């Protein structure tokens, strides 16, 4: 399995003047085999998100 190439992305929905969520942290999951067996031919992503502070236009 090739482990050095990134092809997966995490998209966050935007509304109005910008994103409604802010990415706090992101990491790969399922990126190691268990007893020589891989869960998939793709790694997964897990993320911590928080509500974005909205800037108000004046």
Secondary structure by P-SEA (a helix, b strand, c coil): ccccccccbbbbbbcccccccccccccccccccccccccccbbbbbbcccccbbbbcc
